[in-house]
Amino acid sequence: MSESTLRRTVRIVASLALAAGLFGMLFCFPFLWSANMEDLVGAGFPFVGGAVLFASGLVALALTIGKNSTGAP
């Protein structure tokens, strides 16, 4: 697998992680305004999971789009 193919694959997976994290956070957001404790707990954990997915996708995308030199991480 060449480096350009690997970078393209990482960009696609990172973009999918961004989209999945954003969807998870947006889906759970209305339930966070509920007065019911079960709704808060049930929406809080997936919201944090979506935030972790979004952040990891953002970091992976930033690292692959960064410098194209061979010394770049």
Backbone as a printed PyTorch tensor [residue, N CA C, xyz], in Angstrom:
tensor([[[  0.8560,  -1.1690,   0.0000],
         [  0.0000,   0.0000,   0.0000],
         [  0.9040,   1.2340,   0.0000]],

        [[  0.7010,   2.0980,  -0.9700],
         [  1.5480,   3.2840,  -1.0660],
         [  1.1220,   4.3360,  -0.0410]],

        [[  2.0020,   5.3180,   0.1390],
         [  1.7260,   6.3500,   1.1430],
         [  0.5230,   7.2030,   0.7600]],

        [[  0.3630,   7.4900,  -0.5390],
         [ -0.7800,   8.3120,  -0.9560],
         [ -2.0970,   7.5650,  -0.7510]],

        [[ -2.0940,   6.2620,  -0.9940],
         [ -3.3040,   5.4690,  -0.7620],
         [ -3.6260,   5.4030,   0.7200]],

        [[ -2.5900,   5.2590,   1.5350],
         [ -2.7970,   5.2200,   2.9790],
         [ -3.3250,   6.5570,   3.4900]],

        [[ -2.7680,   7.6640,   2.9950],
         [ -3.2610,   8.9860,   3.4040],
         [ -4.7130,   9.1900,   2.9860]],

        [[ -5.0610,   8.7540,   1.7800],
         [ -6.4350,   8.8940,   1.3040],
         [ -7.3880,   8.0710,   2.1660]],

        [[ -6.9690,   6.8610,   2.5310],
         [ -7.7950,   6.0040,   3.3790],
         [ -7.9850,   6.6210,   4.7590]],

        [[ -6.9040,   7.1630,   5.3220],
         [ -7.0040,   7.7990,   6.6400],
         [ -7.9020,   9.0240,   6.5680]],

        [[ -7.8160,   9.7910,   5.4930],
         [ -8.6960,  10.9630,   5.3440],
         [-10.1580,  10.5560,   5.2670]],

        [[-10.4390,   9.4840,   4.5560],
         [-11.8290,   9.0290,   4.4390],
         [-12.3500,   8.5420,   5.7890]],

        [[-11.5500,   7.7430,   6.4890],
         [-11.9670,   7.2300,   7.8010],
         [-12.1080,   8.3740,   8.8040]],

        [[-11.1960,   9.3530,   8.7500],
         [-11.2850,  10.5050,   9.6490],
         [-12.5360,  11.3250,   9.3540]],

        [[-12.8680,  11.4820,   8.0850],
         [-14.0850,  12.2170,   7.7300],
         [-15.3320,  11.4780,   8.2030]],

        [[-15.3140,  10.1570,   8.0910],
         [-16.4450,   9.3700,   8.5930],
         [-16.5650,   9.4730,  10.1100]],

        [[-15.4320,   9.4940,  10.8100],
         [-15.4640,   9.6570,  12.2680],
         [-16.0050,  11.0320,  12.6420]],

        [[-15.6100,  12.0600,  11.8910],
         [-16.1560,  13.4020,  12.1240],
         [-17.6710,  13.4120,  11.9400]],

        [[-18.1250,  12.8200,  10.8420],
         [-19.5600,  12.8150,  10.5570],
         [-20.3370,  12.0170,  11.6020]],

        [[-19.8160,  10.8560,  11.9870],
         [-20.5060,  10.0320,  12.9870],
         [-20.5470,  10.7260,  14.3420]],

        [[-19.4500,  11.3560,  14.7280],
         [-19.4230,  12.0760,  16.0000],
         [-20.3740,  13.2530,  16.0120]],

        [[-20.4000,  13.9960,  14.9140],
         [-21.3080,  15.1370,  14.8210],
         [-22.7630,  14.6810,  14.8520]],

        [[-23.0650,  13.6040,  14.1280],
         [-24.4260,  13.0790,  14.1390],
         [-24.8250,  12.6200,  15.5370]],

        [[-23.9210,  11.9340,  16.2290],
         [-24.2170,  11.4660,  17.5830],
         [-24.4700,  12.6080,  18.5440]],

        [[-23.6610,  13.6550,  18.4450],
         [-23.8510,  14.8010,  19.3410],
         [-25.1460,  15.5400,  19.0240]],

        [[-25.4310,  15.7330,  17.7400],
         [-26.6600,  16.4420,  17.3700],
         [-27.9060,  15.6360,  17.7140]],

        [[-27.8220,  14.3100,  17.5870],
         [-28.9680,  13.4680,  17.9160],
         [-29.2700,  13.5020,  19.4090]],

        [[-28.2410,  13.5330,  20.2490],
         [-28.4210,  13.4900,  21.7050],
         [-28.6770,  14.8580,  22.3170]],

        [[-28.3570,  15.9210,  21.5980],
         [-28.4350,  17.2580,  22.1710],
         [-29.8220,  17.6310,  22.7000]],

        [[-30.9240,  17.3700,  21.9820],
         [-32.2380,  17.7490,  22.5270],
         [-32.5900,  17.0360,  23.8340]],

        [[-32.1050,  15.8100,  24.0080],
         [-32.4060,  15.0660,  25.2290],
         [-31.6500,  15.6100,  26.4330]],

        [[-30.5900,  16.3690,  26.2050],
         [-29.8350,  16.9480,  27.3150],
         [-30.5980,  18.0810,  27.9960]],

        [[-31.6390,  18.5940,  27.3590],
         [-32.4500,  19.6690,  27.9380],
         [-33.6490,  19.1330,  28.7070]],

        [[-33.7460,  17.8250,  28.8520],
         [-34.8670,  17.2020,  29.5390],
         [-34.7280,  17.3580,  31.0500]],

        [[-35.8620,  17.3740,  31.7240],
         [-35.8680,  17.4290,  33.1840],
         [-35.8170,  16.0270,  33.7870]],

        [[-35.9650,  15.0150,  32.9550],
         [-35.9560,  13.6300,  33.4060],
         [-34.5090,  13.1350,  33.5230]],

        [[-34.1440,  12.6040,  34.6780],
         [-32.7620,  12.1690,  34.9190],
         [-32.3490,  11.0310,  33.9840]],

        [[-33.2810,  10.1390,  33.6520],
         [-32.9500,   9.0340,  32.7540],
         [-32.5850,   9.5410,  31.3670]],

        [[-33.2800,  10.5780,  30.9020],
         [-32.9370,  11.1650,  29.6050],
         [-31.5600,  11.8120,  29.6360]],

        [[-31.2390,  12.4620,  30.7380],
         [-29.9270,  13.1100,  30.8500],
         [-28.7960,  12.0910,  30.8220]],

        [[-28.9570,  11.0210,  31.5900],
         [-27.9150,   9.9930,  31.6230],
         [-27.8670,   9.2550,  30.2890]],

        [[-29.0350,   8.9600,  29.7410],
         [-29.0960,   8.2360,  28.4730],
         [-28.5600,   9.0220,  27.2970]],

        [[-28.5960,  10.3310,  27.3680],
         [-28.0800,  11.1580,  26.2800],
         [-26.6810,  11.6770,  26.5700]],

        [[-26.3000,  11.7070,  27.8260],
         [-24.9890,  12.2590,  28.1810],
         [-23.8340,  11.3970,  27.7180]],

        [[-23.9330,  10.0920,  27.9430],
         [-22.8420,   9.2020,  27.5520],
         [-22.6550,   9.1510,  26.0320]],

        [[-23.7200,   9.0150,  25.2330],
         [-23.5070,   9.0500,  23.7810],
         [-23.0080,  10.4080,  23.2860]],

        [[-23.3930,  11.4870,  23.9660],
         [-22.9000,  12.8070,  23.5800],
         [-21.3910,  12.8870,  23.7780]],

        [[-20.9130,  12.3740,  24.8950],
         [-19.4650,  12.3590,  25.1500],
         [-18.7640,  11.4390,  24.1510]],

        [[-19.3760,  10.3110,  23.8420],
         [-18.8050,   9.4150,  22.8350],
         [-18.7180,  10.0750,  21.4690]],

        [[-19.7550,  10.8250,  21.1010],
         [-19.7220,  11.5620,  19.8420],
         [-18.6510,  12.6310,  19.8370]],

        [[-18.4560,  13.2730,  20.9860],
         [-17.4060,  14.2880,  21.0820],
         [-16.0230,  13.6610,  20.9330]],

        [[-15.8380,  12.4730,  21.4960],
         [-14.5480,  11.7770,  21.3580],
         [-14.3220,  11.3660,  19.9030]],

        [[-15.3520,  10.8480,  19.2450],
         [-15.2330,  10.4960,  17.8310],
         [-14.9090,  11.7170,  16.9850]],

        [[-15.5990,  12.8180,  17.2380],
         [-15.3750,  14.0430,  16.4760],
         [-13.9510,  14.5450,  16.6750]],

        [[-13.4900,  14.5470,  17.9190],
         [-12.1410,  15.0460,  18.2090],
         [-11.0720,  14.1480,  17.5930]],

        [[-11.2540,  12.8410,  17.6650],
         [-10.2510,  11.9450,  17.0820],
         [-10.2250,  12.0560,  15.5630]],

        [[-11.3780,  12.2180,  14.9420],
         [-11.4070,  12.4280,  13.4990],
         [-10.7610,  13.7330,  13.0990]],

        [[-10.9640,  14.7660,  13.9040],
         [-10.3630,  16.0650,  13.6200],
         [ -8.8470,  16.0120,  13.7410]],

        [[ -8.3530,  15.3400,  14.7620],
         [ -6.8990,  15.2160,  14.9410],
         [ -6.2900,  14.3980,  13.8050]],

        [[ -6.9190,  13.2830,  13.4460],
         [ -6.3970,  12.4520,  12.3620],
         [ -6.4010,  13.2050,  11.0400]],

        [[ -7.4520,  13.9630,  10.7930],
         [ -7.5260,  14.7410,   9.5590],
         [ -6.4800,  15.8360,   9.5400]],

        [[ -6.2700,  16.4810,  10.6680],
         [ -5.2650,  17.5420,  10.7370],
         [ -3.8610,  16.9870,  10.5370]],

        [[ -3.5800,  15.8200,  11.0680],
         [ -2.2490,  15.2370,  10.9160],
         [ -1.9850,  14.7570,   9.4940]],

        [[ -3.0080,  14.2810,   8.7970],
         [ -2.7870,  13.8020,   7.4350],
         [ -2.7750,  14.9320,   6.4240]],

        [[ -3.4770,  16.0110,   6.6970],
         [ -3.4910,  17.1350,   5.7650],
         [ -2.2890,  18.0410,   5.9870]],

        [[ -1.6630,  17.9330,   7.1500],
         [ -0.5190,  18.7800,   7.5040],
         [  0.5850,  18.7530,   6.4700]],

        [[  1.8000,  18.8310,   6.9120],
         [  2.9540,  18.8690,   6.0180],
         [  3.0860,  17.5570,   5.2490]],

        [[  3.4970,  17.6690,   4.0090],
         [  3.6820,  16.4820,   3.1800],
         [  5.1240,  16.0020,   3.1730]],

        [[  5.9740,  16.5520,   4.0360],
         [  7.3640,  16.1150,   4.0760],
         [  7.4590,  14.7290,   4.6970]],

        [[  8.5900,  14.0640,   4.4660],
         [  8.7420,  12.7030,   4.9810],
         [  8.9610,  12.6860,   6.4810]],

        [[  9.3830,  13.8120,   7.0710],
         [  9.6130,  13.8620,   8.5060],
         [  8.3740,  14.1860,   9.3050]],

        [[  7.2680,  14.4830,   8.6310],
         [  6.0330,  14.8300,   9.3370],
         [  5.4330,  13.5810,   9.9550]],

        [[  4.7630,  13.7230,  11.1000],
         [  4.1310,  12.5540,  11.7320],
         [  2.9520,  12.0610,  10.9370]]])
